[in-house]
Amino acid sequence: MNKARGRGASLSSLWMQRHFHDPYVAEARRLGYRSRSAFKLLEMDRKLRLLKPGQQVVDLGAAPGGWTQVAVEAVFSHHTELCGHVVAVDRNAWTTVPGATCLTCDVMAADSARLLKQALGNGKANVILSDLSPNTTGHQQTDQLRILTLVEAAYVFALDVLAPGGSFVAKIFQSGIESALLADMKRHFTSVRHIKPPASRKESAEIYLVAQGFHQAVRPLHAQHEGPASAAAPEPPPRCCGTPFGLA
Ligand SMILES: C[S@@+](CC[C@H](N)C(=O)[O-])C[C@H]1O[C@@H](n2cnc3c(N)ncnc32)[C@H](O)[C@@H]1O
């Protein structure tokens, strides 16, 4: 047998084995979630209380829709009659999630911010979620740069539309190359932490950045080691690769 095909076949049978023995896959099927990823958001929410009834939530990189389902369940409350709104987007055509406004567009496209804001009714959002994943190449540095480009795009959008007190959650690949982004996030949020929810596979490099308590930047990035903030100092734009959301 062709060696590469043999390796491909054994990798896919390994994937099948892992998939069918994965308790999260079984539980997702039992509860009607479209992906096992739903549990990553449920676990982060349980720990950090991110989602609440009545909130406006944007879910970036949403297909097949597990996170969107979790967000819809959280923002609608029959007890309090608070009705939130979830706007979810993916670049691939996907089946809409009942209760959410589902868009198909590339978040790196020039008009994506306008479309998302329009779907939000041009109001503010309380939570921006990004589970955006690039097509991976297997080359670690390339993949890290690709995901960082997506995260930075999501972050620029979050700075534009988050309401005071809002939260930003984004998937990254553990690497340390996101230090400039982290520094900027610390200026805009009361707390910024890395979290690896139990549902995220141990062998996966993915990890989530969770920032809570959005506010205007307390001090410009270049003055971080220069003592207290000066209110008059101009605020530099966050460093971004690519042309995220047509804002760069
Ligand atoms: C891991 S999946 C998301 C899973 C989802 N959170 C769930 O619970 O079902 C990542 C998604 O990001 C989407 N994506 C990647 N790059 C994108 C882009 N530039 N614009 C929009 N979606 C993108 C992919 O199409 C893919 O569906």
The ligand as a MOL file (V3000), in Angstrom:
LIG
                    3D

  0  0  0     0  0            999 V3000
M  V30 BEGIN CTAB
M  V30 COUNTS 27 29 0 0 0
M  V30 BEGIN ATOM
M  V30 1 C -13.9750 25.6090 15.4440 0
M  V30 2 S -15.1400 26.1850 14.2770 0 CHG=1
M  V30 3 C -16.3350 26.9450 15.3170 0
M  V30 4 C -17.1780 25.9710 16.0980 0
M  V30 5 C -18.3390 26.6650 16.7770 0
M  V30 6 N -17.9050 27.5490 17.8420 0
M  V30 7 C -19.3160 25.6690 17.3540 0
M  V30 8 O -19.4730 25.6190 18.5740 0
M  V30 9 O -19.9670 24.9640 16.5800 0 CHG=-1
M  V30 10 C -14.3190 27.5630 13.5700 0
M  V30 11 C -15.1030 28.2720 12.4950 0
M  V30 12 O -14.4100 29.4710 12.1270 0
M  V30 13 C -14.8040 29.7610 10.8020 0
M  V30 14 N -13.9300 30.7740 10.2000 0
M  V30 15 C -12.5880 30.7020 10.0130 0
M  V30 16 N -12.1400 31.8220 9.4260 0
M  V30 17 C -13.2120 32.6370 9.2470 0
M  V30 18 C -13.3840 33.9280 8.7030 0
M  V30 19 N -12.3450 34.6200 8.1900 0
M  V30 20 N -14.6140 34.4900 8.7080 0
M  V30 21 C -15.6720 33.7890 9.2230 0
M  V30 22 N -15.5790 32.5490 9.7350 0
M  V30 23 C -14.3550 31.9700 9.7540 0
M  V30 24 C -14.7060 28.4130 10.1150 0
M  V30 25 O -15.4610 28.3870 8.9150 0
M  V30 26 C -15.2420 27.4610 11.1950 0
M  V30 27 O -16.5990 27.1460 10.9760 0
M  V30 END ATOM
M  V30 BEGIN BOND
M  V30 1 1 1 2
M  V30 2 1 2 3
M  V30 3 1 2 10
M  V30 4 1 3 4
M  V30 5 1 4 5
M  V30 6 1 5 6
M  V30 7 1 5 7
M  V30 8 2 7 8
M  V30 9 1 7 9
M  V30 10 1 10 11
M  V30 11 1 11 12
M  V30 12 1 11 26
M  V30 13 1 12 13
M  V30 14 1 13 14
M  V30 15 1 13 24
M  V30 16 1 14 15
M  V30 17 1 14 23
M  V30 18 2 15 16
M  V30 19 1 16 17
M  V30 20 1 17 18
M  V30 21 2 17 23
M  V30 22 1 18 19
M  V30 23 2 18 20
M  V30 24 1 20 21
M  V30 25 2 21 22
M  V30 26 1 22 23
M  V30 27 1 24 25
M  V30 28 1 24 26
M  V30 29 1 26 27
M  V30 END BOND
M  V30 END CTAB
M  END
